[in-house]
Amino acid sequence: MEENEKTVAQDDVSKIVEATTIADVYRADKQLAGIVKKTRLIASDFFSEQSGNEVFLKPENMQHTGAFKLRGAYNKISQLTAEEKSRGVITSSAGNHAQGVAFAAQKLGVKAVICMPATTPILKVEATKAYGAEVILHGDSFDDAYAHSLELQQAHGYVYVHPFNDREVLLGQGTTALEIINELKDVDAILVPIGGGGFASGVALATKVVSPHVKVIGVEPENAACMKAALDAGKIVTLDSADTVADGCAVKTAGTLTFAFCQKYLDEIITVNEMEIMSALLSLIEKHKLIAEGAGVLSLAALNKLDFHGKKVVAIVSGGNIDISTLSGLIDKALIARGRIFSFAVQLPDKPGELLNIAKILSEENANVVRLDHNQALVTNSFRKVLLGVTIETNNHEHIDRVVKSLHAHGYEIEKIDLLR
């Protein structure tokens, strides 16, 4: 069935779910042989110690195109008839799905048209074009680009490749689970991020038909938990908003097909907050020297929320396509949340030596100054004082407390500056 809309009729959904078997999972795996990179598991001493489980990373951020998405895109396009391939494919995406479709279409010699919002960063646009796709920029949001892609699909007869609400797409994503089980045969649990649910559906399906005892846990951002909301309600619901640093999972409405698969095969869903996501990203960079996007580290963010210990757990790092400025901002926020960066303001007498006194106190407390803002004009209640803004590097929140106490002990009253606002 060709899915040109975000939803699939309920009768068709039930038929698709019931008709999908282990043979379909292995067929998808065969289709992807020699196309996808079999990303090898990475044992993580750090995340194991933190969580109390034996943790392995499945680094799909090292996959071709930088994410798991090409698995589903290739499986979908490779299943098309010769007539359908001759018509070309179309989709809308500002992220990993765009590159996955473009990569797959190039490999299969199929024309690909990708609609992206006009606001899409140029690096993502150029990366998609580099795989040979025709990129059409339209509108200011994903919904604008999506609506335009449907118009073009109808006008030109392209085959639509939905990012998640498609059986062949989710089967392709599920091959990730087969690789995990083949490499770690005694795995106890797999953690998988959820956006629209295609990845989680495929991983849960493949896992349960091959190794039913393995627990499959979906992970969503608290601010965009559309699948959890749907499962709790027993039906598809649409969130009022989906504002999260895990932009690849910022989906308001789960797919009808993915909802049905998750309802049948997924064991549970854990939600994580924004600080937990950013902290997981920082840990991955510091401890494993791996770069990931916000959505890519959702599984890592959930490790400390597992209600079991001593098990072998695989956390899927789903993607690593993030621009440097965004990455830098997320790292800074994570450092602030962990107490590794601290900012404060203090009023000083406008006389020589006061700045040196502050510097001496900070030096004695082993706090490294990274920024100073010295401004007399900002102090409106006195012409004899200056306002000093200070940003320092610290070890943790306890270190910050020691610095503050030392400043107070020397007669300085400070005002903490909230850098996370």
N, C-alpha and C positions, 0 to 999 in steps of 0.2 A: 504494500500500500504506500502511495506517495503522500508524504505529509507536507502540505503547503501552508498549514496553519500551526499555531502554537498548541492547539489541542487536537486530540484524536477522539472520535466517537467512542462512548463507553462500551458499546457492544464489541467494537473492533479491539479496544484495549483488552478486554477479557479474553477474546480469542487469541490475541497475540501472546499474552502472558502464558496461557495454558499450552499453546502450541510450541513454545520455545523450550528446547531441550539441550542436553549436554552435547548432542551432535552439532547444534548451531554454534555453541561456544568453541568447539574444536575446529569447526569450519572457518570461523573468523580467525582463529590462531594460525591456521594454514594459509589463509589469504595474506596475512601480515608477515609470513616467514621471509626473511631477507630484506624486508622493508623497514621495520622498526628496529631500533637499537634495543637489545635485551639488557636493560639497565640492571647491573648487579647490585645486590644488597650490600649495605654498609653497616657493619656492627658499630653501635654507638655506646661507648663507655659512659659518656656524659649523660645522655638521656636515660640510660639504664639506671645509673645511680640516682638520678633525680626522681624517676618514676617508680623504682622498686621492681621493675620488670626487665627482661632481657630484650632490649630494643634494637631493631634493625631499620635502617632507612631504605626506602625504595626511591631512588633519585630520578624521577621522571623529568626533573628540571634539566637533566643531562640528555634527554631524548632529542632526536632531530626536531627542529623548530622550537626547542626549549620547553616542550610540554607534552602531556599525554594525548592531547587532542587529535593528533594526526592518526592515531590508532582507529578511532571511530570514523573519521573522515575518509580514510583510505578504504576501510572495510565497506562503507556505504557506497562509495563511488565504484569500487571494484565489482560490486554486485549488480551494477546497472547493465541493462541489455546494450547491445551495440547501437540500437536505435536511440536509446536514452543518452548514451555517451556522446553520440553525434550532435545532440541538442545542446550539450554543455550543462554545467551546474552553476547554481547561484546560492549565495547565503548572505547573511548580514552579521557582522561582528567587528568589534574594535579591539579584539584581543587574540587569544591563542587559537580559537577556532578558525579565524581568518587564515592564519598561516598554515594550519593543519589541512584545510581544504585546498589551499593553493599548492602546497607540497604534494598532496595526493593526486590532484588533477594533473600536475606536471609529470609525475611519475607514470600516470596512466594515459597521457596524451589527450586529455580532455580540457576543453575550454572552461575556465573558471572566472566568474564575475563575483566580486566581493563588494557589498555596499557597506560603507563605514561612515560614521558621523563626521561632519566637516571638522569637528573639534579633536579628532583622533591625532595623537602625537605623530609627527612626521616620521619618526624612526619606525613606528609600527606600520605605517603606510608603505614606506620603502621596503621594509622586510617582507611584506606580503607581495609587493610587486616583484621582488627579487626572485620569487618562485614562479614567475610567469603569469600571475593572475591579473585580470583587468580590475582595477580598483575605482569605484565610483564613490565620491564623497557627497553625502547628502544629509542635510538637516543638522540640528544641534545635539541630538540625542540618539541612543540606540533605537528607540521606538520609531523615530523619523526614518532612520536608515532601513529598519525592518519593513516598514510600510512601503517604502520605495522599492525594496527588493522584491516584494510580492507583486507590485505593479509590473516590474520588469520581467518577472517570471511568467506572469500571465501573457504579457505582450510578445515575448520571444520563445516561450515554450521550454525554458530552462527547467532542469530538475532541481528541486529545492533540497539542500542538505542542512537540516536543522541541527543546531549545536548540541541538543540533548534529547529531544522528544522524538526519537527515531530508533526503531529496533536494531537496525544494522549498525548504527552509531554506537549504541550502548553495548552491543556485542563486541565491537572492536575495542572499546574501553575496557571491557572485562578481561581481555587477554593479559592485562597487567596482573590480575590475580593468578592466572595460570603460571606465569613466570615466578611469582612469589612462592607458590606451593611447590613447584618443581625444584626450586633452589633450597627452600627451607621446609622440608616435608613435615616437620613436627611443629609448625607454626600454630599458635593458639588463637591469635586475634589479628585482624587487619583493620587499620584505621584509614578512612578515605574521606577526602573533602566533598562537600555537597554545595553545588550552586543550583542548577536546575534539576540535578539528580541523575544525569546520564552516566557519570563516572561511578557514582555509588551504586546505581542500578546494575551496571555491568559487572562491577567487582563483586557485589553481593550475589548475583545470579551465578557467575562462574565459580565462586567459592563454594556455594552451597550445593551445586550439582556435582562438584568434584570432591570436596571435603566438607560434608555437612556439619561436622563437629567444630569447625573453625568459626569463631565469632567475628562478625563484620559490623563495625561501628562507624556510622557516619558522623562527620563533624561539620557544624555550621557556625557562622558568626552569630552572636546574639542579636546583632542588628539586622540580620537578613536570614532568619531561620524559617524559610518558607516551607521546607519539607517537614520539619518538626511540627509546624503549625498545622499542616495538612494531615499528618498522621495522627496528631492529637484530636483533630476535629473529625477525622474519618472521611474527609473530602478535601478537594482542592480549595485553598483559600488564597487571597491576594493580600499581601502586606501593604500597609500604608506607605512604607519607605524601606529602602535597603541601602543604608549609608554605612559603609564599612571600608577599612583599609584593605580588606580582602576583595578588591574590586572584581576579580574574576568570579567571585561567588555572590556578587550583589544582585541577586535575582528575587523579584517580588512574588513570582508565581511558579510553583513547581510544574513540570510537565505532567499531563494526564497519564502518559505511558510510564514515565519514570516513577510517578507516585505509586502506580499499581505494582511495579516490580519491587520498589522499596518496601511497600506494605507487605509483600509476600516473603521477601528474602532478607531484608535488613534487620539486624538484631536490636539496635538502639541508635539513638542520636545524642551526641554530646554537643553543647553549645559553648563557645569561648568568647570572651570579651576582647575589646580592641587592644588593651594593654597586654593581655596574654598572647595575642597574635604577634604584636611587635616584639615582645620579649623572646618568643620562640624564634623569630627571624634573627634577632641579635645572637642568640645562642648558636644557631646553625652556622652563622658566619664566623663567629669567634672560635667555636669548637671543631667545626668540620671544614671551614674555609669554603663553604658552598653558598652560592647566591640563589635566593628564591624570591618569588613575589609573595604578597600578602596571603593570597588564597593558597599558595603552595605550601605554607607552613601550618595550616589549620590542624592537621593531624598531630604535629609536634606540640601544638598548644594544648591539645586535649590529653596528652600523656599523663599529666599529674592529676587528672580527674577520673582515671580508671578506678573501678571499685574492686580490683583484684591485683595481686602481686605474684612475683615469681614465675610469670608466664613469658612465652616468646611472642613478642609483639612486633608487627611491621607497620611503620608509619609511612604512608605514601607522601612524598614531596612532589606535588602534582605539576609544578611549573616554575620557571625561573625568568620569565620575561618581564623585567621591570627596568624602567629608565633610571639613570644615576641620580637625578634630582629627587625622585620619589623615594628611592632607596635611602638616600642620605637623610631625608626628612623622617622616615620611619626609624632609622637607627638612632637619630637624635632623641626622638620621643621615647624610645625604649631605654636609652641611657638615663634620661631624666626620671622615668618611672622607677628604675632600679636604684636611683640615688647615685648615679655615676656622674651626673652633671647637676650643679646647684647654682641658682642665681639669687642674689639679694641686693637690696639698696640700703645705704646708710648715709645719714647726714654727718658731715665732718666740719669742724671749725676751719675757716678759710685762713690757714696759716701753714708755714712750712713744716714738714715732717709728719703730717697726719697720714698722708698716703703711705709713707714708709712704715708707719706703725701698723697699719692694716696689713701690708705686705708681710711684715715680720711675723704677725700672729698667724697668718695663713701658712707661712713657711714652716713655722714651728709645729703646725698641725698636719704637715705633709699634704696640703691642698694646693694643687697646681692652678695658677691663675691663667685663664684662657681669654678673658676679655675684661676690659675696664672702660666705663663711661663716666667721665668727670665733668659735671655740668653745674655751674653756679646759678644759671638762669632759672632752673627748675625749682629752686628753693624760694618760695614766695613770702615766707614768714620771717625771713632774716637775710640781711645783706652780708652777714659775716659767716655764712655757712655754704657749703657746696654739697651737692648730692652725688654720691659715688655709687655707680652700679657695677656689680662684680659678678662674673661667672667663673666658677671654679670646677675642676675635675676632682671627684672624690671616689672613694672605694664603694660606699654603700650608704644607707640611711643612718646607720650608727655613726659613721664617720662624719656625716653632716651634723648630727646632734653634737658631736664633740667640738666641731668648728663653731657652731652657734654659741655653745656654752662658753667657749674661750673668748669670743668677741664680747659677750655679755660681761664676763669677768673683768674685762679691760674697759668697761664703761661704754661700750658701743651698743646702741639699740638698732636692730636691723629689721627690715621688712622683707619677707620672702617674696620672690617673684615667681608666679606660676607660669612656667613656660609651655604648659600643655593646653592653655586656654586657646 
